Amino acid sequence: MALATRAVMPRVMRSTTAGIGAPLAAALIGACSSPSVAPFSELDRDGDGRISQQEATRDVVLARMFADFDIDENGELTPFEYLQAANRR
């Protein structure tokens, strides 16, 4: 019985995936890709033009790498430091 199920499965999978469409497929691929850093404006919650360590906690990747990205070690990321960090990834 298990052998018969394996033989049918590829046909079922092909017909299911063919009907999901490109937008859904792109969303699924994006969900499985590596995490990325959120846009600067989204993280700069107080709008002061800098991302503090507290603001960085909203993004897992940025929070984990904050000290590496903070070039002048002042506890904040400027847009320049943020861009440099994004290009290093």
trRosetta pair geometry for C-beta under 8 A, 3 or more apart (Angstrom, degrees):
i j d omega theta_ij theta_ji phi_ij phi_ji
1 4 5.8 -54 -154 33 37 111
1 5 6.6 38 150 -21 67 104
2 5 5.6 -53 -152 33 36 115
2 6 6.7 38 152 -20 66 102
3 6 5.9 -53 -153 32 33 111
3 7 6.7 32 152 -19 64 105
4 7 5.8 -55 -151 34 34 112
4 8 6.6 25 155 -13 66 108
5 8 6.1 -63 -150 40 31 105
5 9 6.3 46 153 -41 65 104
6 9 5.6 -43 -145 14 31 121
7 10 7.7 -57 -176 21 29 98
8 11 5.9 -66 -167 41 49 111
8 12 6.1 44 145 -21 81 111
9 12 5.7 -61 -147 38 33 111
9 13 6.1 31 160 -19 70 108
10 13 5.7 -56 -144 38 32 111
10 14 6.2 34 158 -22 66 105
11 14 5.9 -54 -148 33 29 112
11 15 6.6 20 158 -12 63 107
12 15 6.2 -61 -150 39 29 104
12 16 6.3 25 155 -18 65 111
13 16 5.8 -59 -145 38 30 110
13 17 6.1 17 164 -10 68 111
14 17 6.4 -62 -140 42 24 100
14 18 6.1 29 161 -26 62 111
15 18 5.9 -51 -143 30 28 116
15 19 7.0 17 162 -11 58 111
16 19 6.5 -75 -163 37 28 103
16 20 7.3 35 151 -40 64 101
17 20 5.9 -40 -151 5 42 116
17 25 7.9 75 -168 -95 87 112
20 24 4.6 -110 164 83 97 132
20 25 5.8 116 102 -55 116 85
21 24 5.2 82 69 18 88 102
21 25 6.7 -156 98 -8 42 95
22 25 5.5 -61 -142 40 31 112
22 26 6.1 32 161 -22 68 105
23 26 5.8 -55 -148 34 29 110
23 27 6.5 29 154 -18 64 105
24 27 5.6 -53 -149 35 34 113
24 28 6.4 35 153 -19 66 105
25 28 5.7 -55 -149 36 32 111
25 29 6.4 31 153 -18 65 105
26 29 5.8 -54 -147 37 32 110
26 30 6.3 34 153 -20 65 107
27 30 5.7 -55 -148 37 30 113
27 31 6.4 32 153 -22 64 106
28 31 5.7 -53 -148 33 31 112
28 32 6.6 20 156 -11 63 109
29 32 6.0 -66 -152 42 31 105
29 33 6.5 41 151 -38 67 102
30 33 5.7 -45 -147 15 34 116
33 36 7.9 10 112 -30 111 103
35 60 6.4 -26 155 69 162 114
35 61 5.1 -177 111 -47 115 121
36 61 7.0 -79 177 20 12 159
36 89 7.6 125 -133 131 73 154
37 59 5.7 64 -145 168 65 149
37 61 5.3 -112 -77 84 75 123
37 62 5.0 93 -130 -58 105 102
37 82 8.0 -171 140 -166 146 89
37 85 7.1 71 -41 118 171 112
37 86 6.0 -119 54 -98 134 87
37 89 7.1 -176 -8 -28 113 162
38 42 4.7 -98 156 84 116 130
38 43 5.4 135 87 -51 113 101
38 58 6.9 -49 27 112 153 104
38 59 4.7 -139 8 -87 106 128
38 62 7.2 -73 28 -12 84 135
39 42 4.5 90 66 3 87 108
39 43 7.2 -171 91 -5 46 88
40 43 6.1 -70 -153 41 31 103
40 44 6.0 19 159 -14 72 112
40 51 6.9 -117 -149 -46 75 121
40 79 5.9 45 -153 -116 162 81
40 82 5.2 94 -98 134 112 161
41 44 5.9 -54 -132 41 31 106
42 58 7.8 -143 134 115 90 140
43 51 4.9 10 123 -118 117 124
43 55 5.3 104 166 150 79 105
43 56 6.5 36 -172 -96 128 48
43 58 5.9 -176 -123 62 77 123
43 59 6.1 -44 -97 -13 122 124
43 62 6.9 -22 -118 75 154 171
44 47 6.0 98 134 -90 102 28
44 48 6.8 -142 -171 44 106 60
44 49 6.7 42 -154 -86 150 10
44 50 6.8 128 -122 69 110 24
44 51 5.5 -94 -79 -78 75 74
44 55 6.4 41 -108 175 32 157
45 55 5.2 -161 9 -122 101 108
45 58 7.6 128 -48 -26 119 149
46 55 7.4 -108 4 -77 90 131
49 78 7.4 6 143 -140 87 70
49 79 7.0 -59 -174 -28 80 103
50 76 4.2 13 169 174 128 126
50 77 6.4 151 -167 70 71 44
50 78 5.9 -36 -110 -92 85 52
51 55 4.9 -131 -159 90 71 125
51 56 5.4 91 152 -65 112 86
51 62 7.5 -52 146 168 150 142
51 76 6.5 149 71 -164 43 69
51 77 4.2 -12 55 53 101 104
51 82 6.5 94 9 -79 130 124
52 55 4.7 98 50 7 75 100
52 56 6.9 -132 96 -8 41 89
52 75 6.7 9 -148 143 74 88
52 76 5.4 -35 -96 -104 55 85
53 56 5.5 -54 -148 33 33 117
53 57 7.2 50 151 -37 61 91
53 63 7.8 87 -168 -131 69 74
53 66 5.8 92 -120 168 81 159
53 75 5.7 -61 -23 -168 110 82
53 76 7.7 -94 -26 -81 67 47
54 57 6.1 -40 -167 5 35 114
55 58 6.4 -35 176 5 51 112
56 59 6.3 -69 -169 47 57 93
56 62 4.7 -129 -160 126 95 110
56 63 4.9 149 132 -85 92 65
56 66 5.0 95 135 -94 163 125
56 77 7.0 95 -75 2 122 126
57 63 4.9 71 -110 -101 45 132
58 63 7.8 153 36 -49 33 115
59 62 3.9 47 90 23 118 114
59 63 6.1 166 81 -18 59 87
60 63 5.9 -58 -143 36 24 111
60 64 6.4 21 160 -18 61 110
61 64 6.0 -62 -152 36 27 109
61 65 6.3 -9 163 10 64 115
61 89 7.9 43 166 -115 137 141
62 65 6.3 -77 -141 54 26 90
62 66 6.1 60 157 -74 66 81
62 69 7.2 -40 -150 14 75 158
62 85 7.5 75 -121 139 84 149
63 66 5.8 -14 -147 -32 28 115
65 68 4.8 -54 -174 44 80 117
65 69 5.6 75 127 -24 92 106
65 85 7.0 141 118 -156 124 120
66 69 5.8 -69 -147 41 29 106
66 70 6.0 27 160 -25 70 110
66 77 7.3 -112 -147 -45 81 118
67 70 5.9 -51 -137 31 29 111
67 73 7.9 28 -155 -115 72 82
68 85 7.6 117 103 -119 89 103
69 77 5.9 -1 124 -106 114 124
69 81 5.7 106 159 160 83 100
69 82 7.1 48 172 -99 129 43
69 84 7.3 153 -151 86 79 94
69 85 3.8 10 -126 -89 117 133
70 73 5.6 97 124 -94 105 37
70 74 6.8 -148 -178 40 111 55
70 75 6.7 36 -150 -75 152 14
70 76 7.1 113 -128 61 110 24
70 77 6.0 -100 -92 -78 74 76
70 81 6.4 38 -116 -179 35 151
71 81 5.1 -148 4 -113 103 107
71 84 7.0 30 -48 70 130 155
72 81 7.6 -102 9 -75 87 134
77 81 4.5 -134 -154 89 77 121
77 82 4.9 95 151 -62 121 87
77 85 7.2 -34 -144 -6 136 142
78 81 4.8 97 47 8 74 99
78 82 6.9 -135 93 -5 39 90
79 82 5.4 -57 -145 39 32 116
79 83 6.2 34 156 -21 67 105
80 83 5.8 -54 -148 35 28 109
80 84 6.4 29 153 -18 63 106
81 84 5.6 -53 -149 37 32 113
81 85 6.3 35 151 -21 65 105
82 85 5.7 -54 -150 34 31 113
82 86 6.4 31 152 -19 64 105
83 86 5.6 -53 -147 35 33 112
83 87 6.4 27 156 -15 65 107
84 87 5.9 -61 -149 40 29 108
84 88 6.5 32 152 -24 64 106
85 88 5.7 -55 -150 31 32 113
85 89 7.0 37 153 -30 62 101
86 89 6.1 -50 -158 18 33 115
